[in-house]
Amino acid sequence: MYSLIELYLKGRLTQRTFCEERDLIRGYLVIGWAAIAASEAAQRAAMIYTLLDTCIKHQVTPLQWLRDVLTRLPDHLIQQVSELLPHRWKPLQ
């Protein structure tokens, strides 16, 4: 199997693809290090990253969603917590 650098040098990867792959690998290394350092913290971080990625997928501004949810969460009924998930979330008027 070729390494990314070999594929890049052979012209099979563009500069853009190579940089995207490098950034993706760097992100996984950081998450991997966090998992080794504190697996519970890494699990929490993975959940937060997943929620933020879900916001982006559903065209919700992650910061706006996070601020609203953290403000509403203390008074929100546990039975209705699914309303606060990014794909169901509606901002307060």
C-alpha positions as CSV (number, residue, x, y, z in Angstrom):
1,M,0.0,0.0,0.0
2,Y,1.3,3.4,-0.9
3,S,1.8,6.2,1.6
4,L,0.1,9.5,1.1
5,I,3.4,11.1,0.2
6,E,4.1,8.4,-2.4
7,L,0.7,8.9,-4.0
8,Y,1.2,12.7,-4.0
9,L,4.6,12.3,-5.6
10,K,3.2,10.0,-8.3
11,G,0.6,12.6,-9.1
12,R,-2.4,10.5,-7.8
13,L,-3.2,13.1,-5.1
14,T,-3.7,16.7,-5.7
15,Q,-2.2,19.3,-3.4
16,R,-5.7,20.0,-2.1
17,T,-6.4,16.3,-1.4
18,F,-3.1,15.8,0.3
19,C,-3.6,18.8,2.6
20,E,-7.2,17.6,3.4
21,E,-5.9,14.1,4.2
22,R,-3.1,15.6,6.4
23,D,-5.5,17.7,8.3
24,L,-7.9,14.8,8.8
25,I,-5.1,12.6,10.1
26,R,-3.9,15.3,12.4
27,G,-7.4,15.6,13.8
28,Y,-7.5,11.9,14.5
29,L,-4.1,12.0,16.1
30,V,-5.3,14.7,18.5
31,I,-8.5,12.7,19.3
32,G,-6.4,9.6,19.7
33,W,-4.1,11.3,22.2
34,A,-7.1,12.5,24.1
35,A,-8.4,9.0,24.3
36,I,-5.1,7.7,25.7
37,A,-4.9,10.6,28.2
38,A,-8.5,10.4,29.5
39,S,-10.9,8.0,27.8
40,E,-14.0,9.5,29.5
41,A,-12.9,13.0,28.3
42,A,-12.4,11.7,24.8
43,Q,-15.8,10.1,24.7
44,R,-17.4,13.4,25.8
45,A,-15.4,15.3,23.2
46,A,-16.5,12.8,20.5
47,M,-20.1,13.4,21.5
48,I,-19.7,17.2,21.3
49,Y,-18.0,16.9,17.9
50,T,-20.8,14.7,16.7
51,L,-23.4,17.2,17.8
52,L,-21.6,20.1,16.2
53,D,-21.1,18.2,13.0
54,T,-24.9,17.4,13.0
55,C,-25.6,21.1,13.4
56,I,-23.5,21.8,10.3
57,K,-25.2,18.9,8.4
58,H,-28.6,20.4,9.2
59,Q,-27.5,24.0,8.4
60,V,-27.7,25.1,12.0
61,T,-25.1,27.5,13.3
62,P,-23.3,25.5,15.9
63,L,-22.5,28.4,18.3
64,Q,-26.1,29.7,18.1
65,W,-27.4,26.1,18.8
66,L,-25.0,25.6,21.7
67,R,-25.8,28.9,23.4
68,D,-29.5,28.3,23.1
69,V,-29.3,24.7,24.3
70,L,-27.1,25.5,27.3
71,T,-29.4,28.3,28.3
72,R,-32.6,26.2,28.0
73,L,-31.3,22.9,29.3
74,P,-31.5,23.5,33.1
75,D,-35.3,24.2,32.9
76,H,-36.1,21.7,30.1
77,L,-38.0,18.5,30.9
78,I,-36.0,15.4,30.5
79,Q,-38.8,13.8,28.5
80,Q,-38.5,16.6,25.9
81,V,-34.7,16.7,25.7
82,S,-34.8,15.3,22.1
83,E,-36.3,18.6,21.0
84,L,-32.9,20.2,21.6
85,L,-31.0,17.9,19.3
86,P,-29.7,19.8,16.2
87,H,-32.0,18.1,13.7
88,R,-35.1,19.0,15.7
89,W,-34.0,22.3,17.3
90,K,-36.0,25.4,16.9
91,P,-34.6,28.7,18.3
92,L,-36.7,30.6,20.8
93,Q,-38.5,33.5,19.3
